[in-house]
C-alpha cells in the first residue's frame, strides 16, 4: 500500500480530549467531573474520568495518562472535507449509545486495531496487501469503468464494564467511513477526477466489508465473544458544507462471525446547512428550525452589522433536530466589541434558537482565529460563554 496516501489527523483527538476535560461544555459524549473511580492492578493504575451527566461516557485514564487510540485518524488522504472527520467520530458515539449504555459502560479509545493494521485494511487488495478491503485496481481510469475506493476511514471504540476495582472489555464498535464520491488522478500530480458512488452501492459494499472486519476481529482472543457493533457512515463530498451521516449499523452477539440482512438497522440521519443554499435547499430540515435560525441571524446582524457571515449546521435523527452548530465570522478588532457581541449572542440564542437540543456557537475573526465560544446542553437553559483574550487570561 502507498503510505503517502495515508494521513493521521491529530486535531480531532486534541479537540475531543479538550472538550472532555471541560465539564461546563458537555458537548461531546464524554463528561468530566471531580468524581472518578481508581482501580489498581499491581503497579498499574487505571482511573475513570468521572461523568457530569448520565448522557455522557466516562473515559479511561491509565497510569495518569488518557488512553489514546492505537489508530485514531488514519484515513485514505483523498477526501478534503474536514467535516467528515468530526461528524464521523461524533455520530459513531451516538450509534454506540444505542447498544452500550452510558450508565453501564466506560469509554476507551480503540486498543485492538493498530495503525499498520488499519492502513493495510484501507488499502486496495493486492498481492502485497491481501488484507486490503478496497477492491483491486482493474487498471482502468474512466469514472464509470474503474474500481473506486469505497472505504475512506475506519475507527474503533472500546466499551469497558466496571466491576468493583476492575475494568473489563464489554464490547467494541467499529465505524466504516464510505465514499459517496471517490476522487482520483490519472497521473501523479495530475487533474482530479471523480467517481460518484450511489447510496445503494456504497451500502452493499460496506456490508460486505463489515462481515470481513467482523471475522477478522473475532480471531482475536479478547474479541471472541464480546458484542461487536459495525456502523456504516456515508461521507459527504469535498464541496459539501456539512459532514456525512451514519446510514446503518448491526450488532454481533454471542461470538457470531457474520451479519444477516435482518441484523442491519437503517438510520434516518441527515445534516443540513442554514440558511439554505441553492444546492442544498434543506428539503428535509424542519421549517420551524430554519425559521428560528433566520430570526436569530436577522437580529444578530441588525444589532452588529460588522459580520461577514452567520451560518449553522443542523443534524437530524429521524427528522428530529439533534444538534445545532452556529458559525459566525466577524470584522471586529476590539476586544470590548467581542465581549459585548458575545453577551448579546447569549441573550439572542436563548430567545430565538430551538430549545431542548445542544447548541454550539463559534465566533471567528476574518483570519479564522476563534474569538469567543458559547454552548448550551440539551437540558440547559443558559449558555456557557468564553471570550478568548490575546492577553492569555482564562
N, C-alpha and C positions, 0 to 999 in steps of 0.2 A: 504493500500500500504506500502511496506517495505521502510521506509525513508532512510535506509542505502544504497539503490541503487540509491539515488538521490544525485547529487553534484551540487554546484553552482560555476561557473567559473568566477572569478573576473578579471583575467588577460586581457580578451578581452575588458572588459569595460574600464579598465585603459588605454589600448593601444588606443582605439577609441577616448577617451577624449583627450589624449596626442597629437595624430595626428591632431585632430580637432583644437587644440589650436595653432598649428604651421602653420601659414599661408604660410610659404615658401614651405612646402611639398605638401599640397593639394593632398594627396594620397588616402584619403578616400572620401566618398560622402558628407563630411561636409567641410565648409570653415570657416575662422576666419579673421576678419579684424577690423580696428578701427571704422568702421561704423556699428552701430547696432540700433535697434529700441526698445524703452522702453514704456511699457503700464502700467498704474496704475489703480487698482480697489480696492477702499477702502485703506486698509493698506498693500495690497499685490502688489508687483511689478513684472512684467514679462518682461524679456529682451530677444531679439534675438541676437545670436552671431554675426550676420552680415555674409557676404559671400565675398570671394576673387574672385569668378568666378561663372558664371551662371550655371556651370556644377555641383555645389555643393549646398546641402541644408544648410540653416541656421538652428541653433539649438535653443532650448528653455532654458532660464535660469530664474528660479523663485526665488524671494527673495534672489538674489545674489548667488544662487547655481544652478549648472547644474541639470536638472530634470532627474534623473536616472529611469531606468525601474523598475517596481514592481516585475518582474520575470526574469530578464536577466540571461542567463547562466544555467537555470535549465534544466537538461537532465538526461536520464537514464544512469547510470555510467557503461556501458559495452562496449563502443567504445573508444579506447585509441588513436585514430588518432586526434591530436590537430588541424591538418589542416582542419578538418571538421568544427570545431567551428568557425574559422576565415572566411573561404570561404562561409559558410552558411550565416553569417551576411552581408558580402560584396555583395554577389550575391542577397540577399533579397533587398538590397538597389537598385541594378540595375533593378530588377523587378519593384520596386515601381516607379522608374523614368519613366517607360512606361505608368503609369497611373496618377501619381501625379507630375506635372511639378515643377522643382526646382525654376522657376520664380514666381510661384503662391503659392506654399505650403512651410510651415516651418516644419522641422522635430522635433518630440517629442518622447522620449522613451516611450514604452508601459505603459499605465496607467490603463488599464481596466481588465487585467488578472493578478491576484495576484500570488505569489509564490505557495501558497497552492493549488490554482485552477490548475495551470499548473502541479504541482506534481501529482495531482489526475488524470488529463487527460492523463499524460504519463504512468500511471499505467495500469495494466490489469483490465478488467471488472471483478467484483466480487460482492458478497453480501454486502461486506463492502465498496466497491468502485464502485458504479453504474455509475460514470461518466468516468471511465477508457476507453480510446479509443483503447487500445490494446486488442486483443482477450483474452477471458477467458482461463486459462490453462486447457488443456484436460488431464493432468496427465501423458502424455507420454514424453519420453526423447530421442527418436530417432530423428536424424537430419531431416528426411523427414516425420515423423509422428507427431511431436509436433506442437503446435501452437506457431509460433515465435513472438518475439517483433518486430513489424513493425515500430512504431513511436519512435524515439530516442530523438528528441528535438523539441521545439516549441518556436517561438519568435513572439512578437507583435511589430509593429511600428505604431505610430500615425502621421498623417499629418494634420497640422493646417492651417487655412486660416486667413490671417491678413486683417482686415478691420478697417482703422482708428487706434484707440487706443485699439482695441480688437483682441484677437485671439480666433477663434472658431474651433472646430473639423471639418475637411473637408473629412477625410477618414481614413481607417485603413488597414494595410497589416499584414497578419499572415503567417508565414512560417512553414511548417511541414517538419522536417528532418527525412527521412525514411531510414531504414537499407537495404543495399544490402547484408550484412552478419550479422546474429544475433549470437552473442557469448553468450554461456551459460555454466553452470556447472551442473552436475547431483547431486552432493553433495556439501555442503559448503566447500570452500577451495579446491575443487577437481580439476581435469583436466578440461581444457577449450575445449568445442566442438563448432562446427559451423553449422549453418543452412543457406545455400545460398538462397537468395530471388531474383527471376528474376525481371527485369525491368517491365515486363508486370504485374506481381503480385503486386509489391510494388506501381505501379501507380494506379492500380484498388483499392487497399486498401486505398491509400492516398486520392483518390477522394471520397470514402465513408466517411472517417474521415472529410474531408473538408466540406461536407454537414452538418455533425453533429456539427462541430465547428461554421459554419455559423449560423445555427439555434439557438445555444446557445448564440452567440453574439448578435443576433437580439433581444433577450429577454431583453437586457439592454437598458434602455430608451435612453441613449446618442447615441447608435449604431443602433437604429431602422431604420433609413432612410439613413445613410451616405453610400457612396461606401465602400465596403469591398473586399479586394483582398486576395485570398488564393493561396499560391505558394507551389509547391512540390519540395523537394530537395532530390536527391539520394546521400546518404553518401558513401564515399569510404571505403574500408576495412582497417583494422588496419595496414596492411603491405604496403599500398599504399604510395608512395612518394608525392602525391598531394591530395588535398581535393576533395570533390564530386562536383556535378553540379545540378543547377536547371533544371528540366525537363518539367515543365508545370505550368501554372497559369490560374486563372479565376477571373473575376470581377463581383461582385454582385452589382447591382444598384437598385434604387427606392424601397429599402426595401425588395427585394426578399429574400427568405429563403432557396433556393436550387439552385444548378447548373445543367444545362442540359449538355449533352455531347458536344453540339456545343459551349458552353461557354468556354471550355478549349482550351487553345492555347499551342501547344508544343514548347519547346525551344531546339534548337540545340547548347547547350553549352558543351564544353569539356575542360579538363585540362590535360596537358602533362608535362613530365619532360625532360629536356635537360641536358646532352646528352641522347639519347635513351638507355634504358636498354633492356636486352634480354626479360624481361617480358612485357614491355610497347610497345617498337618498334615505338612509336609515329606515328602509322598508319594514324592518321587523322590530324596531325600537318602539317603546311606549310613547305615544304622542304627548302625554301629560309630562313625562320626564323631560322630553326635549323642550316643551313649553316652559317648564320650571327653569331649565338651564338658560333659555333665551331671556327670561325675565332677569335672572341673576346677571347675565352678561350685559344686558342693556343698562341696568342700574349701576353696575361697576364702571362701565365705560362712560356713562354720563357724569359720574362723580369724579373719576380720574381719567381725563381724556388722553393722557400720555401713555397709552397702551399700544403695543404692536400687535397683540393678538390674545384672544381668550377662547380656548377650545377645551373639550373634555372627551375622555374615553369612557364609554359606558359598557359594562359587562353584564350580560343577562344569562340567567339559567331558567329554562322552562318559561321564557317570556317575562320573567320577573327580574327587576333590577337587582344585581348582586353587589356591585361596587361602582363608584363614580370617581374618576381621577381627573381633576381640572388642572390645566396648564395655562399660566398667564405669563406673557412676555411684556416687560415694561421698558420705558425710556428714562426711568428715574436715575438720578445720580446722587441725590441727597438721602442720607440715612434717615433723617426725620420724615421724609416723604414715604420711605418704605415702611417705617413704623406705623405712620398714620394709615397707609394703604392696607397694611396687614390687619390693623384693628377694624377698619371698615369691612374688610373681607369676612372676618369672623361674624360680624353682625348680619351682613347681607346673605352669607351662606346659610346661616341659621334660619333666616326668614324665607329664602326662596328655593334652596336646593332640597331635593327629596329627603324625607326623614326615614329612619329605620334601616339605612344601609350605610356601610363605611364610605366616607368621603375623604379624599386627599386633595389638597390644593398646593401646587408648587409655583412659586413666583420666581421668575428668572429675568436677568438683565439681557440686553441685546447680545452680549458676548457669551451667553449661556451660563453665567455664574448664578448659582442659586442665591436669591436674596432673602426669601422667607418661606416658611412651610407651615401649613395648617392641616389638622387631621381630626376626624371625629369617628368614633366607633359606631357600629350599628345600633348599639343600645344607648349611646351617649346623646346628650342634647347640646353640650357646649363643645367648642373647638379648642384643641391644644394648638398653641401658636409658638413659633420661634423665628426671630429675625437674626440673620447671620451678619455679624459685625466684622468689619475688616480690622478691628482692634483686638480681636481674639477673645472677646467677652463671651461667656456662656449664657 
